[in-house]
């Protein structure tokens, strides 16, 4: 399935935990067109220019999220990537070219805050989708800048930990 041109951004959700991936899609479906895949191989098949955002699990059983991200960047795709990890990443992740990372478990509010902090350029590029009052974006609040990474680089942690 390919994304068609549309006013709302599209998100590819990649996580081998099917229940979790489907939950993220449910949380995002009001603001984004979502597509969910459950493996790195399926993610590579779905990567194309119609995707605005990739929510990418770092530890996939077939092809690691790191390799999916490198392939995405090698293809010259200019989408935003939020890496999702169950552990706090080390400095090795800084060279990967991600825009944000989230540490599991992620709750709905955290995903929403991160979306606004990481993807304001998407909203600004689509003026018809701006919220009332014209305000675009927002802050992740609990996020911390990650030097050396790409984009706004918010590091968000669940539960205020």
C-alpha atoms as one frame of an Amber mdcrd trajectory, in Angstrom:
protein
   0.000   0.000   0.000   1.362   3.417  -0.974   0.495   6.759   0.561  -1.206
   9.193  -1.812  -0.819  12.982  -1.730  -2.879  14.323   1.152  -3.111  17.279
   3.513  -2.183  15.263   6.633   1.316  13.877   7.200   1.817  10.122   6.900
   3.502   7.973   9.539   5.080   4.575   9.071   5.091   2.741  12.412   7.651
  -0.063  12.641   7.623  -2.334  15.705   7.709  -6.127  16.033   5.359  -5.898
  19.036   2.115  -5.916  17.049  -0.081  -4.787  19.930   2.190  -1.851  20.685
   2.520  -0.809  17.032  -1.246  -0.950  16.583  -1.713   1.084  19.767   0.642
   3.807  18.460  -1.344   3.864  15.209  -4.580   4.305  17.143  -3.079   7.177
  19.122  -1.834   8.938  15.962  -4.695   8.296  13.546  -6.528  11.559  14.288
  -3.545  13.652  13.172  -1.735  11.403  10.694  -2.388   8.808   8.060  -0.749
   5.740   9.578   0.683   2.541   8.148   1.941  -0.166  10.483   4.513  -2.866
   9.728   6.049  -5.388  12.090   9.543  -6.058  10.727  12.569  -4.269   9.362
  12.154  -6.012   6.007   8.556  -4.783   5.680   9.696  -1.291   6.674  12.246
  -1.263   3.841   9.496  -2.323   1.428   7.280   0.553   2.606   9.902   3.314
   2.550   9.119   5.805  -0.192   8.733   9.543  -0.683   5.104   9.590   0.505
   6.167   9.003   4.104   6.675  12.036   6.320   7.476  10.356   9.649   8.865
   6.967  10.679   8.358   5.737  14.236  11.056   3.048  14.279  11.763   0.402
  16.911  15.514   0.075  17.279  15.530  -3.646  18.094  13.738  -5.567  15.377
  14.368  -9.311  15.067  15.108  -9.505  11.328  16.789  -6.216  10.380  17.722
  -3.875  13.253  16.133  -0.434  13.285  19.625   1.079  13.008  20.088  -0.610
   9.614  16.619   0.437   8.472  17.503   4.030   9.376  20.841   3.899   7.534
  19.085   2.517   4.444  16.450   5.236   4.656  19.137   7.939   4.757  21.174
   6.226   2.001  18.093   6.408  -0.214  18.041  10.160   0.363  14.636  10.159
   2.008  13.877  13.374   3.833  11.381  12.100   6.374  11.568  12.535  10.126
  12.583   9.496  12.179  11.799   8.865  15.827  13.775   5.893  17.122  12.058
   3.882  19.830  14.164   1.875  22.250  13.599  -0.114  25.421  16.885   1.120
  26.898  18.604   4.473  27.039  20.774   4.586  23.926  24.503   5.134  24.063
  26.572   7.536  22.022  26.672   5.086  19.097  23.149   6.140  18.147  24.175
   9.778  17.581  25.724   8.995  14.195  22.549   7.435  12.818  20.773  10.597
  11.690  17.558  10.274  13.681  15.381  13.236  14.635  14.198  12.014  18.025
  14.230   8.986  20.252  11.789   7.654  22.766  12.412   5.218  25.584   9.730
   2.564  26.115   7.220   2.387  27.621   5.639   5.338  25.820   2.281   6.706
  26.847  -0.212   8.537  24.652   0.548  11.996  26.047   4.290  11.511  25.596
   3.840  10.430  21.984   1.659  13.482  21.352   4.201  15.875  22.930   7.017
  14.314  20.965   5.045  14.564  17.736   4.590  18.288  18.264   8.236  18.852
  19.217   9.827  16.707  16.518   7.554  17.436  13.604   6.674  21.159  13.637
   8.185  21.561  10.161   5.593  19.151   8.813   2.786  21.162  10.331   4.277
  24.450   9.115   4.521  23.043   5.594   0.795  22.339   5.675  -0.789  25.674
   6.678  -4.307  24.322   6.143  -3.664  21.876   8.979  -2.564  24.466  11.522
  -4.543  24.469  14.737  -6.865  27.413  15.449  -4.832  30.522  16.190  -2.043
  29.474  13.816   0.179  27.988  16.519   2.411  25.250  15.206   4.618  22.891
  17.167   5.309  22.846  20.839   7.828  21.523  23.282   8.445  18.029  24.459
   8.662  19.358  27.982  10.599  16.510  29.517  12.818  16.006  26.480  16.502
  16.778  26.445  18.535  17.843  23.442  20.839  15.181  22.057  23.925  16.883
  20.585  25.304  15.544  17.336  22.026  14.080  16.110  19.795  15.429  13.335
  16.771  17.729  13.742  15.389  18.977  17.057  16.742  15.848  18.790  14.554
  15.544  21.801  15.230  12.700  24.130  12.002  11.825  25.831  11.632   9.517
  28.767   8.444   7.955  30.035   6.879   8.508  33.405   9.023  11.520  34.279
  11.974   9.247  35.073
